Amino acid sequence: MAEKEKKDDAKAAAAPAPAGGNKKLMIIVIVLLVLVLAAIGGLGAYLFLGQKHAAEAAGGGHASAEKAEAPKKKEKKEGPPIFEKVEPFVVNLSGGPTAPMLQLEMQAELYDEAAKTNFKAYMPKIRSAVILLLSSKSEEEVASPEGKVKLRAQIKRIMNESMDAAEEEPVESVLFTSFIIQQQ
């Protein structure tokens, strides 16, 4: 009998241990899941707040971040537009000795009075760049309405580049006031 009692005691001792072990294992798994979720939540909050904080530090807050982008996208100015007349251009178009001549008069629409002053100061550099551009064009390139629109965009880009304007554009648009192609 003593052997039977020992077997029963061994069974009784073995039975509660696995049940208690399962409970302990379940508690450990739950605690680990809670810790993992807390870590993921903490990492997400850190990244979210870190990016927001970095943007505020770089731009001084949301309002300053919007102001930092303001030079790229200028606000509509009040009052009449500012125009500056450019002396006429007369160039031979590309295409050899019998190529036609182009006589072009235009005005530049400028952002403000400071841009107008700067435009006048850079005029020799601007004229040189525009002459090089015009003389590289053929009659076919500039005769069509699409060609003229493309030429206006190219002249505007060249004017802004000649004025060493990085992201800002002091020249808002170029307007042709006379456009004559003459055969020689």
C-alpha positions, 0 to 999 in steps of 0.5 A: 500500500505504501507504494500505492500511496506514493504513486497517488501522491506523485500523481497529485503533486504532478497534476497541480504543477502543470496547471499552475505552470500553464497559468504562469506561462499564460501570465508571462505571455500576456505580460510580454504582449503588453510590453511589446505593445507598449514598446511599439506605441512608445516608438510610434509616439517618439517618431511622430513627436520627433518629426513634429518637434524637428519641424518646429525646431527647423522652422520655429513652429507651424506658422514659421514653417509656412513662412519658410515656404513663403519665398517659394510661393509668393503672395499676390501683391496689391496694386498694379503690375510692375513692367519694365520695357526691354530695348528691342532685339534684332537677330538673325535666326539660325539657318545659314546666310539666307535665314530670316531676321527676328525683331522682337520687342518685349516687356518683363512683368516684375514682382516688385520695385526691388526686382525692377531695380535688380532687373535694370542692374543685370540688363547687360547679362540678360540681353546677352543671354536672350540674344544667344537664345534668339539667334539659336532659334529657327524660323519654324521654332518661333513662327507658330503660336506654340513656339512663341509661348515656348520662347516666352517661357525660355526667355523668362527662365533665362532672365531669372537665371541671369539675375542669379535668382535661386528659387525666387522668380523676380520676373513673373512673365514676359510679354511680347509687344512686337514680333516681326520675322523678316526674310532677307 
